[in-house]
Amino acid sequence: MSSQSPALPPFPGELRTLRLVLTEPVPPALFVCSAKVCSDVARELKNKFETGAELSDELKVQFDKHLSYCVGLGEQFYEAGPSADFSEVLYIYRAQSLDEARKLMEADPFYQEGVFHDPWYFEWHIHSPIYKSAMPPMPEQVIEFKVHETTPRTLVACFGDFDLELAMKDMDKQGQMSIFHVMHVFNRHAEGGLGTMGIDWGVGPAGPDKSLHILNVPNVDMAKMYNEMDAACRWGIMSNFRYFEWCIHYPVRKASPRHKGALREAITRAGIVVPEV
């Protein structure tokens, strides 16, 4: 028996740079709602998804209506779900405008019953990872691979302040990029950067003065370490981040592994048919 490792299949041509291309393209603009969840409901839902406990009769009726509505939206969701403690939701829509996203949220039975409250809406453009970004690729020799994305067990989302005025102030009269900007791009997009290592799940500005970063890491502490070593954070361009573990529920095919079983059980119990993709 040979002790040699099996040879990897050869790549076509000279492999200078590897570029991933999603089989499911991401829209250039997404529209997002972040909202709080009524504390009593949050406690019950967290208990259900973590221990399998039954919901109260009143909440069970509300939850089934909410579940049926969200499953029915199907691919109108890009990704949507609650924080791990169910105290808030982050719903990212494939919508044409903020107004359309607002209407989709306001039609949700949980919103109409006051379970979701204090909504904040914004347009979101993913900058990193580059294979989800609408930004033009860098002019370099590449080998492209089409990839199908699967949801990791844990995602950490964080909102932060973005100081556009401070960012622009550091540009010189010739319009050359500042050192922090070059280091920021390198940190996210270069070989070994957060985007190319798969740590950036979706990173980009959220409106004129905020940012939304979703990171593929196992806990909040690691998200803080990776996120805040970014040059834009060290120069004070991005600051005051608020972190929470986030679980995707919709569309159902993207559901986070930690909640997928409980979500499927709830859908089956409620007699809801999941639309075919």
MARNURO-910415 format. One line per field, with one value per residue: z, x, y of N, C-alpha, C in turn; residue in one letter; residue number from 1. Coordinates in Angstrom, 2 decimals, decimal comma, always signed. Atoms other than C-alpha are relative to their C-alpha. Layout:
N
n.z: Z;...
n.x: X;...
n.y: Y;...
ca.z: Z;...
ca.x: X;...
ca.y: Y;...
c.z: Z;...
c.x: X;...
c.y: Y;...
res: A;...
n: NUM;...
// end
This chain:
277
n.z: +0,00;+0,11;-1,12;+0,53;-0,01;+1,34;+0,66;+0,26;+1,44;+0,44;+0,36;+1,37;+0,12;-1,17;-1,02;-0,60;-0,98;+0,02;-0,19;-0,16;+0,62;-0,56;+0,94;-0,25;-0,11;-1,03;+0,57;-0,34;-1,18;-0,82;-0,89;-1,28;-1,19;-1,32;-0,92;-1,32;-0,25;-1,32;-0,88;-0,41;+1,15;+0,21;-0,96;+0,39;+1,25;-0,31;-0,70;+0,97;+0,96;-0,69;-0,82;+0,54;-0,83;+0,71;-0,14;-0,56;+1,03;+0,76;+0,82;+1,02;+1,11;+0,63;+0,62;+1,22;+1,03;+0,37;+0,70;+1,31;+0,81;+0,35;+0,93;+1,26;+0,72;+0,77;+0,44;-0,25;-1,01;+0,29;-1,22;-1,07;-1,20;-1,29;-0,77;-0,70;-1,17;+0,54;-0,44;+1,17;+1,28;+1,12;+1,20;+1,20;+1,08;+1,41;+0,37;+0,96;-0,67;-1,43;-0,19;+0,17;-1,18;-1,12;+0,17;-0,30;-1,44;-0,65;+0,26;-0,84;-1,16;-1,23;-0,04;-0,19;-1,39;-0,91;-0,45;+0,55;-0,19;+0,20;+1,19;+0,67;+1,38;+0,72;+1,19;-0,33;+1,12;-0,48;+0,56;-0,23;+0,90;+1,34;+0,88;-0,20;+0,21;+1,35;+0,41;+1,10;-0,46;+0,29;+1,28;-0,23;+0,56;-1,00;+0,34;-0,68;-0,42;-0,46;-1,30;-0,62;-1,38;-1,06;-1,20;-1,12;-1,25;-0,77;+0,61;-0,92;+0,67;-0,80;+0,53;-0,48;+0,57;+1,11;+0,11;+1,38;+0,06;-0,40;+1,06;+1,14;-0,41;+0,11;+1,42;+0,36;+1,08;+1,25;-0,06;-0,27;-1,19;-1,22;-0,45;-0,67;+1,00;+0,64;-0,96;-0,18;+1,16;-0,07;-1,11;+0,32;+1,31;+0,44;-0,39;-1,45;-0,60;-0,63;+1,04;+0,68;-0,97;-0,28;-1,27;+0,36;+0,60;+0,73;-0,67;+0,83;-0,64;-0,24;-0,01;+0,10;-1,16;-0,74;+0,75;-0,45;+0,28;-0,43;+0,05;-0,16;-1,11;-0,99;-1,17;+0,07;-0,27;+1,22;+0,92;-0,43;+0,32;+1,44;+0,53;-0,51;+0,45;+1,28;-0,05;-0,12;-1,43;-0,72;+0,31;-0,53;+1,03;-0,49;-1,45;-0,80;+0,51;-0,87;+0,54;-0,48;+0,82;+0,89;+0,59;+1,17;+0,06;+1,31;+0,45;-0,81;+0,53;-0,55;-1,46;-0,78;-0,50;-1,41;-0,12;+1,15;-0,43;-0,67;+0,99;+0,84;-0,81;-0,13;+1,32;+0,21;-0,94;+0,43;+1,31;+0,99;+1,13;+0,37;+1,47;+0,71;+0,56
n.x: +0,85;-0,81;+0,10;+0,06;+1,31;+0,57;-0,24;+1,17;+0,22;-0,69;+0,78;-0,30;-0,83;-0,77;+0,92;-0,53;+0,97;+1,24;+1,18;+1,23;+1,18;+1,16;+1,01;+1,19;-0,52;+0,56;+0,40;-0,93;+0,51;+0,96;+0,72;-0,08;+0,71;-0,40;+1,09;-0,01;+1,04;+0,61;-0,83;+0,70;-0,01;-1,39;-0,33;+0,68;-0,56;-1,34;+0,20;+0,49;-1,02;-1,14;+0,36;+1,17;+1,17;+1,19;+0,40;+1,33;+1,03;+0,14;-1,19;-0,05;+0,83;-0,72;-1,23;+0,36;+0,34;-1,29;-0,78;+0,63;-0,28;-1,42;-0,31;+0,64;-0,79;-1,01;-1,22;+0,01;-1,04;-1,38;-0,23;+0,76;+0,13;-0,15;-1,23;+0,03;+0,88;+1,31;+0,36;+0,12;-0,05;-0,69;+0,64;-0,61;+0,95;-0,26;+1,06;-0,40;-0,10;+0,27;+1,44;+0,47;-0,44;+0,86;+1,32;-0,14;-0,08;+1,25;+1,01;-0,31;+0,91;-0,70;-0,06;+1,36;+0,40;-0,88;-1,14;-1,13;+0,21;-1,15;-0,75;-0,95;-0,14;-1,11;-0,52;-1,29;-0,82;-1,08;-1,33;-0,85;-1,05;+0,08;+0,86;+1,39;+0,02;+0,25;-1,14;-0,73;-1,16;-1,32;-0,50;-1,08;+0,27;+0,72;+0,71;+1,29;+0,69;+1,36;+0,17;+1,32;-0,23;+0,77;+0,02;-0,76;+0,74;+0,08;-0,33;+0,07;+0,32;-0,34;+0,24;-0,96;+0,04;-0,92;-0,26;-0,37;-0,75;-1,38;-0,59;-0,30;-0,97;-1,35;-0,37;-0,77;+0,57;-0,04;+0,99;-0,60;+0,54;-0,80;-0,62;+0,97;+0,89;-0,74;-0,12;+1,35;+0,29;-0,91;+0,43;+1,22;+0,04;-1,25;-0,19;-0,10;+0,88;+1,21;+0,91;-0,52;-0,01;+1,36;+0,48;+1,04;+1,20;+0,54;-0,52;+0,18;+0,64;+1,44;+0,42;-1,08;-0,89;-0,09;-0,48;+0,46;-0,97;+0,41;-1,24;+0,09;-0,90;+0,76;+0,46;-0,10;-1,37;-0,80;+0,47;-0,62;-1,43;-0,20;+0,61;-0,59;-1,38;+0,11;-0,60;+1,05;+0,32;-1,16;-0,07;+1,20;+1,02;+1,10;-0,12;+1,22;+0,70;+0,88;-0,09;+0,92;+0,09;+1,15;+0,39;+0,86;+1,18;+0,65;+0,84;-0,22;-1,13;-1,23;+0,12;-1,20;+0,06;+0,39;+1,45;+0,68;+0,88;+1,17;+0,77;+0,69;+1,05;+1,08;+0,64;+0,77;+1,13;+0,98;+0,54;-0,42;-0,73;-1,14;-0,05;-1,17;-0,87
n.y: -1,20;-1,20;-0,93;-1,36;-0,63;-0,08;-1,28;-0,83;-0,21;-1,22;-1,17;-0,43;-1,19;-0,45;-0,50;-1,22;-0,45;+0,77;-0,83;+0,75;-0,60;+0,67;+0,49;-0,82;-1,37;-0,88;-1,29;-1,08;-0,71;+0,72;-0,92;+0,68;-0,48;+0,47;-0,36;+0,64;+0,99;-0,09;+0,83;+1,23;+0,89;+0,42;+1,06;+1,24;+0,53;+0,51;+1,26;+0,99;+0,40;+0,60;+1,16;+0,67;-0,29;-0,45;-1,41;-0,23;+0,13;-1,26;-0,22;+1,03;-0,47;-1,12;+0,49;+0,73;-0,99;-0,62;+1,01;+0,20;-1,19;-0,07;+1,09;-0,36;-1,02;+0,73;-0,66;-1,45;-0,14;+0,40;+0,76;-0,64;+0,82;-0,69;+0,18;+1,29;-0,11;-0,40;-1,34;-0,86;+0,69;-0,64;+0,52;-0,55;+0,29;-0,25;-0,94;-1,04;-1,31;+0,02;-0,01;+1,37;+0,74;-0,43;+0,64;+1,42;+0,15;-0,42;+1,02;+1,16;+0,06;-0,38;-1,47;-0,51;+0,30;-0,74;+0,81;-0,76;-1,44;-0,88;+0,41;-0,91;+0,45;-0,60;+0,67;+0,62;+0,44;+0,86;-0,28;+1,16;+0,47;-0,57;+0,79;-0,44;-1,45;-0,51;-0,80;+0,65;+0,76;-0,56;+0,52;+0,95;+1,32;+0,78;+1,23;-0,11;+1,20;-0,22;+0,64;-0,04;-0,42;+0,65;-0,83;+0,57;+0,18;-1,25;-1,29;-1,14;-1,27;-1,18;-1,33;-0,98;-1,35;-0,22;-1,43;-0,29;-1,26;+0,29;+0,81;-0,84;-1,02;+0,55;+0,09;-1,18;-0,82;+0,75;+1,06;+1,30;+0,64;-0,14;+1,24;+0,85;+0,57;+1,08;+1,10;+0,53;+0,84;+1,15;+0,83;+0,73;+0,64;+0,62;+1,39;+0,07;-1,01;+0,53;+0,46;+1,19;+1,10;+0,41;-0,56;-0,96;+0,56;-1,14;-1,20;-1,19;-1,15;+0,07;-1,39;-0,99;-0,15;+1,25;+1,15;+1,31;+1,06;+1,34;+0,77;+1,45;+0,33;+0,76;-0,75;-1,46;-0,44;+0,14;-1,03;-1,26;+0,02;-0,14;-1,21;-1,23;-0,17;-0,68;-1,34;-1,02;-0,09;-0,55;-1,43;-0,65;-0,20;+0,83;+0,07;+0,23;+1,19;+0,79;+1,36;+1,04;+1,20;-0,10;+1,27;-0,13;+0,86;-0,11;+1,12;+1,19;+0,78;-0,56;-0,03;+0,33;+1,38;+0,10;-0,17;+0,61;+1,07;-0,56;-0,77;+0,99;+0,61;-0,97;-0,11;+1,23;+0,00;-1,00;+0,38;-1,01;+0,55;-0,83;-0,12;+0,54;-1,03
ca.z: +0,00;-0,96;+1,88;-0,42;-0,10;-3,01;-5,54;-5,77;-9,15;-11,19;-11,54;-15,07;-15,91;-13,43;-10,19;-9,35;-7,51;-6,58;-7,03;-5,71;-7,63;-5,87;-7,72;-6,19;-6,94;-4,19;-5,13;-5,28;-2,64;+0,19;+2,51;+6,20;+9,28;+12,77;+15,46;+19,16;+20,43;+23,35;+26,36;+27,48;+23,97;+23,65;+26,80;+25,60;+22,10;+23,45;+25,76;+22,91;+20,52;+23,19;+25,24;+23,13;+25,71;+24,55;+23,92;+25,79;+23,95;+22,97;+21,73;+19,85;+17,75;+17,09;+16,31;+13,81;+11,95;+11,97;+10,85;+8,00;+6,81;+6,90;+5,22;+2,56;+1,74;+0,59;-1,46;-0,69;+2,31;+1,65;+5,23;+8,32;+11,91;+15,60;+17,91;+19,90;+22,92;+20,73;+22,11;+18,58;+14,94;+11,88;+8,69;+5,37;+2,39;-1,36;-1,91;-4,44;-1,86;+1,83;+1,46;+0,18;+3,05;+5,51;+4,06;+4,30;+7,96;+8,82;+7,28;+9,65;+12,28;+15,00;+14,04;+13,93;+17,40;+18,84;+19,36;+17,05;+17,91;+17,47;+13,88;+12,14;+8,35;+6,14;+2,77;+2,96;+0,43;+1,05;+0,51;+1,92;+1,15;-2,41;-3,94;-2,45;-3,39;-6,35;-6,41;-9,56;-9,17;-9,05;-12,43;-11,89;-13,35;-11,60;-11,66;-10,87;-8,93;-8,57;-4,96;-3,13;+0,25;+3,40;+6,68;+9,54;+13,05;+14,56;+13,09;+15,01;+13,84;+14,91;+14,30;+14,53;+13,91;+10,63;+10,43;+6,74;+7,36;+9,17;+6,41;+3,68;+5,67;+5,38;+1,56;+0,07;-2,65;-5,42;-4,29;-3,35;-0,79;+2,78;+4,57;+6,69;+3,56;+1,87;+5,03;+5,47;+1,92;+2,38;+5,72;+4,18;+0,59;+0,31;+0,56;+4,22;+4,76;+6,59;+3,35;+1,72;+4,94;+5,06;+8,29;+6,65;+6,03;+4,96;+5,74;+4,53;+5,29;+6,71;+5,69;+5,89;+9,37;+10,43;+9,42;+9,64;+9,89;+10,03;+10,84;+10,58;+13,99;+16,97;+19,56;+20,21;+21,63;+18,41;+16,38;+18,43;+17,90;+14,12;+13,55;+15,69;+14,32;+11,04;+10,22;+9,90;+13,56;+14,70;+12,96;+14,56;+11,29;+12,63;+16,33;+19,08;+17,85;+19,44;+19,02;+19,22;+18,03;+15,09;+13,80;+10,29;+10,10;+6,67;+3,92;+5,54;+3,24;+4,85;+8,45;+11,00;+12,04;+15,74;+15,10;+11,95;+13,77;+16,00;+13,08;+10,89;+13,74;+14,21;+10,46;+10,32;+13,42;+11,98;+8,65;+6,67;+3,22;+2,46;-1,10;-3,54;-4,65
ca.x: +0,00;+1,42;+2,19;+2,05;-0,80;-3,23;-2,50;-4,94;-6,60;-4,68;-6,04;-6,38;-3,57;-1,47;-3,38;-2,56;-5,71;-8,80;-12,13;-15,33;-18,55;-21,82;-24,31;-26,97;-26,02;-26,57;-28,57;-26,44;-28,69;-30,57;-33,13;-33,04;-35,23;-33,81;-36,50;-36,88;-38,95;-41,36;-39,46;-42,15;-42,38;-38,58;-38,26;-40,87;-39,37;-35,84;-37,08;-38,92;-35,97;-33,43;-35,40;-38,45;-40,86;-44,42;-45,56;-48,52;-51,82;-52,05;-48,46;-48,79;-51,60;-49,59;-46,40;-48,13;-49,52;-46,07;-44,40;-46,89;-46,37;-42,56;-42,35;-44,74;-42,44;-39,85;-37,11;-38,33;-36,08;-32,34;-31,68;-33,80;-33,93;-33,64;-30,72;-29,78;-31,69;-34,67;-34,53;-34,31;-34,65;-32,56;-34,59;-32,80;-35,15;-34,72;-36,85;-36,81;-36,95;-37,07;-40,79;-41,33;-39,27;-41,32;-44,56;-43,27;-42,39;-45,62;-47,64;-45,98;-48,51;-45,87;-45,47;-49,23;-49,62;-46,86;-44,41;-41,94;-41,44;-39,07;-38,12;-35,12;-34,95;-31,92;-30,41;-27,41;-24,62;-22,31;-18,64;-17,05;-16,63;-15,90;-17,85;-21,06;-20,16;-21,36;-18,06;-15,97;-13,28;-9,63;-7,88;-5,84;-5,49;-8,01;-9,44;-13,17;-15,00;-18,78;-19,72;-22,95;-23,14;-24,25;-25,17;-22,68;-23,73;-23,00;-23,08;-22,40;-24,01;-22,87;-24,03;-21,52;-21,16;-19,54;-17,92;-17,98;-16,71;-13,63;-13,07;-13,17;-11,03;-8,05;-8,10;-5,46;-6,05;-5,12;-7,85;-5,40;-6,56;-5,41;-3,30;-6,25;-8,36;-5,67;-5,17;-8,94;-9,35;-6,31;-7,62;-10,95;-10,08;-6,41;-5,21;-5,61;-8,08;-11,38;-13,34;-11,08;-10,88;-14,67;-14,98;-16,93;-20,45;-21,65;-20,01;-20,99;-22,41;-25,92;-27,28;-25,22;-23,71;-23,92;-22,42;-23,68;-21,11;-22,13;-19,22;-18,85;-17,23;-18,17;-18,66;-18,90;-15,38;-13,85;-16,05;-14,74;-11,14;-11,43;-13,69;-11,88;-8,43;-9,67;-7,79;-11,08;-11,76;-8,23;-8,44;-11,84;-13,79;-15,97;-16,74;-19,27;-20,14;-23,01;-22,68;-25,17;-25,36;-27,76;-29,70;-31,15;-34,71;-35,86;-35,81;-36,11;-33,50;-30,90;-31,96;-29,13;-28,23;-28,81;-32,48;-33,25;-34,72;-37,03;-38,06;-38,90;-40,88;-42,89;-43,59;-44,73;-46,92;-48,58;-49,25;-47,32;-46,05;-42,56;-42,44;-40,14;-37,13
ca.y: +0,00;+3,38;+5,80;+8,81;+11,29;+11,25;+13,97;+16,86;+17,35;+19,92;+23,44;+24,80;+27,19;+29,11;+29,70;+33,31;+34,34;+32,35;+34,12;+32,60;+33,24;+32,48;+30,30;+32,58;+36,22;+38,81;+41,93;+45,11;+46,68;+44,99;+46,57;+45,80;+46,09;+45,77;+45,64;+44,82;+41,88;+42,11;+40,70;+38,21;+36,76;+36,69;+34,57;+32,05;+31,74;+31,32;+28,57;+26,83;+26,83;+25,83;+23,29;+22,39;+23,85;+24,52;+28,10;+29,54;+29,10;+32,79;+32,99;+29,69;+31,19;+34,37;+32,44;+30,15;+33,18;+34,82;+31,58;+31,08;+34,65;+34,45;+31,04;+32,34;+35,26;+32,72;+34,35;+37,87;+37,35;+37,44;+36,33;+36,96;+35,80;+36,63;+37,20;+34,10;+35,43;+36,48;+40,04;+41,50;+40,55;+41,37;+40,93;+41,46;+41,72;+41,33;+44,42;+47,26;+50,05;+50,87;+51,49;+47,95;+46,52;+48,57;+47,20;+43,63;+44,10;+45,90;+43,04;+40,54;+39,35;+39,74;+43,40;+43,94;+42,36;+44,59;+41,72;+43,49;+47,15;+50,09;+49,19;+50,77;+50,53;+51,06;+50,21;+47,89;+47,32;+44,37;+45,31;+42,16;+39,31;+40,38;+37,47;+38,95;+42,52;+44,54;+46,42;+45,80;+43,13;+44,08;+43,74;+40,58;+37,12;+34,87;+31,40;+31,43;+28,73;+28,67;+27,91;+27,11;+28,81;+26,98;+28,67;+28,16;+27,21;+30,62;+34,12;+37,32;+40,56;+44,00;+47,53;+50,38;+54,10;+55,14;+58,59;+59,48;+63,02;+61,71;+59,16;+61,82;+64,27;+61,94;+62,04;+64,34;+66,95;+64,51;+62,12;+59,38;+56,85;+57,36;+54,77;+53,59;+53,06;+50,96;+48,90;+48,51;+47,13;+44,86;+43,58;+42,53;+41,54;+40,51;+36,92;+35,95;+38,82;+38,46;+38,15;+35,58;+33,51;+33,30;+35,30;+38,12;+36,80;+40,24;+43,59;+47,06;+50,50;+50,78;+54,15;+57,36;+56,95;+53,29;+49,97;+46,40;+43,61;+39,93;+37,62;+33,85;+33,25;+31,04;+33,79;+37,53;+37,81;+36,52;+38,87;+41,80;+40,73;+40,36;+43,34;+45,87;+45,10;+46,59;+49,80;+51,71;+50,88;+51,72;+55,11;+55,81;+55,73;+52,89;+52,72;+51,92;+48,43;+46,50;+42,72;+39,84;+36,25;+35,99;+32,98;+32,88;+31,52;+32,69;+31,68;+28,27;+26,69;+29,00;+28,33;+28,25;+24,67;+25,44;+26,34;+24,33;+21,33;+23,38;+25,58;+22,56;+21,00;+24,20;+24,43;+20,81;+21,14;+24,24;+22,48;+25,12;+24,21;+25,54;+26,99;+25,23;+27,28
c.z: +0,00;+1,21;-0,46;+0,07;-1,42;-0,58;-0,19;-1,50;-0,44;-0,30;-1,43;+0,00;+1,28;+1,00;+0,71;+1,14;-0,16;+0,25;+0,08;-0,63;+0,51;-1,10;+0,14;+0,19;+1,07;-0,66;+0,38;+1,20;+0,70;+0,95;+1,29;+1,03;+1,23;+0,98;+1,32;+0,10;+1,43;+0,94;+0,42;-1,13;-0,25;+0,93;-0,40;-1,25;+0,24;+0,67;-0,95;-0,88;+0,69;+0,74;-0,56;+0,80;-0,86;+0,25;+0,70;-1,13;-0,85;-0,92;-1,11;-1,23;-0,76;-0,77;-1,29;-1,14;-0,53;-0,85;-1,42;-0,92;-0,47;-0,97;-1,37;-0,78;-0,81;-0,31;+0,03;+1,17;-0,64;+1,15;+1,12;+1,20;+1,25;+0,53;+0,79;+1,23;-0,36;+0,46;-1,17;-1,26;-1,01;-1,26;-1,22;-1,20;-1,38;-0,51;-1,00;+0,66;+1,50;+0,27;-0,14;+1,20;+1,21;-0,08;+0,32;+1,51;+0,67;-0,27;+0,84;+1,20;+1,32;+0,12;+0,32;+1,42;+1,01;+0,56;-0,49;+0,18;-0,18;-1,22;-0,50;-1,37;-0,65;-1,23;+0,31;-1,26;+0,56;-0,74;+0,13;+0,55;-1,43;-0,91;+0,23;-0,36;-1,44;-0,49;-1,11;+0,52;-0,35;-1,29;+0,21;-0,64;+1,07;-0,60;+0,80;+0,33;+0,45;+1,28;+0,48;+1,48;+0,97;+1,29;+1,12;+1,27;+0,74;-0,87;+1,08;-0,82;+0,89;-0,78;+0,58;-0,63;-1,10;-0,22;-1,41;-0,11;+0,37;-1,07;-1,18;+0,32;-0,22;-1,45;-0,36;-1,23;-1,34;-0,02;+0,23;+1,30;+1,19;+0,42;+0,66;-1,02;-0,70;+0,93;+0,26;-1,14;+0,04;+1,07;-0,34;-1,25;-0,42;+0,42;+1,51;+0,70;+0,51;-1,03;-0,62;+0,95;+0,35;+1,32;-0,25;-0,66;-0,84;+0,75;-0,92;+0,75;+0,11;+0,11;+0,05;+1,16;+0,87;-0,87;+0,61;-0,44;+0,54;-0,22;+0,30;+1,02;+1,10;+1,18;-0,17;+0,22;-1,24;-1,04;+0,34;-0,41;-1,48;-0,50;+0,39;-0,26;-1,39;+0,13;+0,16;+1,45;+0,76;-0,26;+0,48;-1,03;+0,36;+1,49;+0,63;-0,52;+1,10;-0,62;+0,55;-0,93;-0,78;-0,64;-1,18;+0,11;-1,40;-1,02;+0,69;-0,48;+0,54;+1,53;+0,69;+0,57;+1,44;+0,20;-1,06;+0,44;+0,64;-0,97;-0,90;+0,76;+0,13;-1,31;-0,25;+0,89;-0,44;-1,37;-1,11;-1,09;-0,38;-1,52;-0,57;-0,59;-1,49
c.x: +0,88;-0,23;-0,11;-1,43;-0,54;+0,18;-1,31;-0,20;+0,63;-0,99;+0,33;+0,86;+0,75;-0,95;+0,64;-0,90;-1,28;-1,18;-1,22;-1,16;-1,20;-0,94;-1,30;+0,46;-0,73;-0,42;+1,00;-0,43;-1,02;-0,65;-0,31;-0,90;+0,61;-1,07;+0,18;-1,16;-0,50;+0,66;-0,69;+0,01;+1,42;+0,38;-0,65;+0,62;+1,39;-0,11;-0,46;+1,12;+1,20;-0,36;-1,18;-1,26;-1,16;-0,23;-1,35;-1,02;-0,10;+1,19;+0,08;-0,81;+0,71;+1,22;-0,30;-0,35;+1,28;+0,82;-0,54;+0,30;+1,45;+0,40;-0,57;+0,76;+1,13;+1,22;-0,09;+0,91;+1,35;+0,46;-0,73;-0,08;+0,24;+1,43;-0,14;-0,89;-1,40;-0,43;-0,15;+0,04;+0,75;-0,53;+0,55;-0,84;+0,62;-1,13;+0,55;+0,21;-0,21;-1,49;-0,58;+0,39;-0,87;-1,37;+0,06;+0,08;-1,34;-1,15;+0,22;-0,95;+0,67;+0,12;-1,38;-0,51;+0,88;+1,14;+1,30;-0,28;+1,31;+0,82;+0,93;+0,26;+1,20;+0,35;+1,40;+0,68;+1,14;+1,30;+0,94;-0,85;-0,25;-0,92;-1,49;-0,17;-0,30;+1,14;+0,77;+1,21;+1,30;+0,54;+1,21;-0,39;-0,66;-0,47;-1,30;-0,56;-1,40;-0,21;-1,43;+0,21;-0,90;+0,16;+0,80;-0,83;-0,20;+0,41;-0,11;-0,22;+0,40;-0,31;+1,05;-0,23;+1,05;+0,15;+0,50;+0,83;+1,46;+0,70;+0,43;+1,07;+1,44;+0,44;+0,80;-0,60;+0,00;-1,00;+0,59;-0,57;+0,94;+0,53;-1,03;-0,90;+0,67;+0,08;-1,35;-0,35;+0,86;-0,47;-1,22;+0,17;+1,27;+0,06;+0,25;-0,84;-1,29;-1,01;+0,46;+0,09;-1,40;-0,53;-1,08;-1,16;-0,70;+0,36;-0,21;-0,70;-1,50;-0,53;+1,21;+0,99;+0,09;+0,64;-0,60;+1,03;-0,57;+1,20;-0,25;+1,05;-0,82;-0,53;+0,25;+1,43;+0,89;-0,42;+0,62;+1,47;+0,22;-0,49;+0,79;+1,50;+0,03;+0,54;-1,06;-0,46;+1,15;+0,19;-1,25;-1,08;-1,26;+0,19;-1,34;-0,82;-0,83;-0,14;-1,11;+0,08;-1,31;-0,27;-0,95;-1,16;-0,60;+0,98;+0,42;+1,20;+1,34;+0,04;+1,28;-0,12;-0,50;-1,50;-0,78;-0,99;-1,28;-0,88;-0,80;-1,16;-1,20;-0,77;-0,89;-1,24;-1,10;-0,62;+0,35;+0,81;+1,12;+0,07;+1,26;+0,80;+0,18
c.y: +1,24;+0,90;+1,45;+0,54;+0,04;+1,39;+0,75;+0,15;+1,32;+1,12;+0,41;+1,26;+0,32;+0,63;+1,20;+0,45;-0,81;+0,93;-0,91;+0,76;-0,78;-0,50;+0,78;+1,45;+0,81;+1,32;+1,10;+0,81;-0,89;+1,00;-0,74;+0,65;-0,66;+0,46;-0,74;-0,98;+0,17;-1,01;-1,30;-1,03;-0,53;-1,15;-1,33;-0,62;-0,58;-1,37;-1,11;-0,52;-0,66;-1,28;-0,79;+0,24;+0,51;+1,50;+0,07;-0,03;+1,26;+0,22;-1,04;+0,42;+1,11;-0,50;-0,76;+0,94;+0,67;-0,96;-0,22;+1,17;-0,01;-1,11;+0,33;+1,06;-0,64;+0,84;+1,52;+0,34;-0,34;-0,89;+0,73;-0,92;+0,81;-0,08;-1,29;+0,05;+0,48;+1,40;+0,98;-0,85;+0,85;-0,65;+0,72;-0,43;+0,20;+0,90;+1,02;+1,35;-0,20;-0,07;-1,41;-0,86;+0,35;-0,66;-1,48;-0,23;+0,33;-0,96;-1,25;-0,01;+0,35;+1,52;+0,56;-0,23;+0,74;-0,82;+0,61;+1,48;+0,75;-0,40;+1,09;-0,59;+0,68;-0,83;-0,50;-0,48;-0,84;+0,36;-1,19;-1,13;+0,45;-0,79;+0,28;+1,47;+0,36;+0,88;-0,71;-0,75;+0,70;-0,62;-0,91;-1,32;-0,86;-1,32;+0,04;-1,39;+0,37;-0,79;+0,17;+0,26;-0,77;+0,81;-0,65;-0,07;+1,31;+1,18;+1,07;+1,26;+1,16;+1,27;+0,95;+1,35;+0,12;+1,50;+0,32;+1,26;-0,22;-0,82;+0,86;+1,04;-0,47;-0,20;+1,26;+0,68;-0,72;-1,15;-1,37;-0,57;+0,20;-1,37;-0,91;-0,68;-1,19;-1,21;-0,66;-0,96;-1,27;-0,98;-0,84;-0,85;-0,74;-1,46;-0,05;+1,04;-0,63;-0,51;-1,30;-1,21;-0,49;+0,51;+1,05;-0,73;+1,06;+1,27;+1,19;+1,11;-0,18;+1,43;+0,92;-0,01;-1,26;-1,07;-1,26;-1,03;-1,31;-0,92;-1,48;-0,44;-0,68;+0,78;+1,50;+0,48;-0,09;+1,03;+1,34;+0,05;+0,24;+1,35;+1,25;+0,10;+0,64;+1,43;+1,09;+0,15;+0,66;+1,48;+0,75;+0,27;-0,80;-0,21;-0,39;-1,18;-0,66;-1,38;-0,90;-1,20;+0,04;-1,35;+0,24;-1,00;-0,05;+0,59;-1,29;-0,80;+0,50;-0,06;-0,45;-1,41;-0,10;+0,13;-0,77;-1,07;+0,52;+0,76;-0,96;-0,65;+0,94;+0,14;-1,21;-0,03;+0,95;-0,32;+0,97;-0,70;+0,98;+0,11;-0,62;+1,15;-0,25
res: M;S;S;Q;S;P;A;L;P;P;F;P;G;E;L;R;T;L;R;L;V;L;T;E;P;V;P;P;A;L;F;V;C;S;A;K;V;C;S;D;V;A;R;E;L;K;N;K;F;E;T;G;A;E;L;S;D;E;L;K;V;Q;F;D;K;H;L;S;Y;C;V;G;L;G;E;Q;F;Y;E;A;G;P;S;A;D;F;S;E;V;L;Y;I;Y;R;A;Q;S;L;D;E;A;R;K;L;M;E;A;D;P;F;Y;Q;E;G;V;F;H;D;P;W;Y;F;E;W;H;I;H;S;P;I;Y;K;S;A;M;P;P;M;P;E;Q;V;I;E;F;K;V;H;E;T;T;P;R;T;L;V;A;C;F;G;D;F;D;L;E;L;A;M;K;D;M;D;K;Q;G;Q;M;S;I;F;H;V;M;H;V;F;N;R;H;A;E;G;G;L;G;T;M;G;I;D;W;G;V;G;P;A;G;P;D;K;S;L;H;I;L;N;V;P;N;V;D;M;A;K;M;Y;N;E;M;D;A;A;C;R;W;G;I;M;S;N;F;R;Y;F;E;W;C;I;H;Y;P;V;R;K;A;S;P;R;H;K;G;A;L;R;E;A;I;T;R;A;G;I;V;V;P;E;V
n: 1;2;3;4;5;6;7;8;9;10;11;12;13;14;15;16;17;18;19;20;21;22;23;24;25;26;27;28;29;30;31;32;33;34;35;36;37;38;39;40;41;42;43;44;45;46;47;48;49;50;51;52;53;54;55;56;57;58;59;60;61;62;63;64;65;66;67;68;69;70;71;72;73;74;75;76;77;78;79;80;81;82;83;84;85;86;87;88;89;90;91;92;93;94;95;96;97;98;99;100;101;102;103;104;105;106;107;108;109;110;111;112;113;114;115;116;117;118;119;120;121;122;123;124;125;126;127;128;129;130;131;132;133;134;135;136;137;138;139;140;141;142;143;144;145;146;147;148;149;150;151;152;153;154;155;156;157;158;159;160;161;162;163;164;165;166;167;168;169;170;171;172;173;174;175;176;177;178;179;180;181;182;183;184;185;186;187;188;189;190;191;192;193;194;195;196;197;198;199;200;201;202;203;204;205;206;207;208;209;210;211;212;213;214;215;216;217;218;219;220;221;222;223;224;225;226;227;228;229;230;231;232;233;234;235;236;237;238;239;240;241;242;243;244;245;246;247;248;249;250;251;252;253;254;255;256;257;258;259;260;261;262;263;264;265;266;267;268;269;270;271;272;273;274;275;276;277
// end
